[in-house]
């Protein structure tokens, strides 16, 4: 279901699914510059949310590496930062939020 892969609406916190890429005349994929909330219908730009997701992925990766190195305290800090960023950008039931929570649980 798309809401488990959606960004978070800035107005109502509802699911705002990522748009499907559109092909240009040369067959190259282009993404629309806005998303629409499934609950309130707000059309909104989403580059800041994507930037937060990329930063959260960096923190998640760093946290996983620190866990492998048994640096649990530093790993927890990185994973918490990843969770904070993901919660700011992704719909509350997004799979990536569950993934970082799972890694946090393993760290404890």
N, C-alpha and C positions, 0 to 999 in steps of 0.2 A: 504494500500500500504506500502511496506517495507521501502521506503525512509522516511516515517514519524516516523519510529522507528529505524533509522540507526545512526551509529556513523559517525563522520566526518573524511574524508580522510585527512591525514597530508600533502599530496602534493597539492591537488587541491581543498580541502574543499567540495568535492562531497560526496554523500551518500555511506557509506561502511556498508552494512547490516551485522548484527550479524549472525554468522553461526548457522546452525541447529546442535543440539547435536548429537553425534554419539554414538551408543551403543557398549560397549565392549563385550567380550565373556560371561560375567556374567550378561549382560543386564543393567549394570550401564551406565548412560549418561555421556559422556565426550565431552567437547567443544574443537574444534580445537584451536590452539594457534595463529591463524592469521585470518584477514579479508581481503577482496578484494574490492577495490573501484569500484563502478558501472560505473564511468565515465572514470577514467584514468587507471584502472586495477592494480594499485599498491597493492601488497600484503604486509600487515603490521601487526605487533604485536599490541594488543589492551588493554593490562592490565592497562596502565596508564590512558587511557580514562575511563575504568570501575572504576578505583579508583576515578577519578574526579567525576563521576556520583554518586558514593556512598557518597562522601563528599558533593556534591550538595544536595543530598536527606536529609542529616543531617541538612544542613542549611535551607532547605525548611521546614522541620518539626519544627525546632526551630522557624523560622519566623511565621509559622502558630500558634504555641503556644503563641508567643508574641502578635500576633494580637488578639487572644482570650482574653488575659490579658490586652488589650488596650494599650500596649506599642508600639505605632506605629513607633516611630523613630528607636527603636532597631529592630523591625520587618522588616522595610525597608532595614536596613543594612544587615540583614541575607538573605533576599530575593534577594537583589542585588548580594551578594556573590554567592548565588545559581545560579542565572542567568549567572554570569560570568563563573562559572565552567561548567555549561551546554553548554554554547556557545563554550567553548574551546574543548569539547569532543563530542558533538552531532551535527548531520547534522542540518543546519539552519531551516529546516521545521519540526523538531522533535516535537512531541506532548508535551513532557516534558518542552520544552522551552516556548511553548504557555501557559502551566499551570502556570509556575512561573510568567510570565508576567501578567496573569489574577489575581494572588494573589497580585502582586505589584499594579495593578490598583485599587483593592479593598482597599489597604492600603492608597491610596491617596484619 
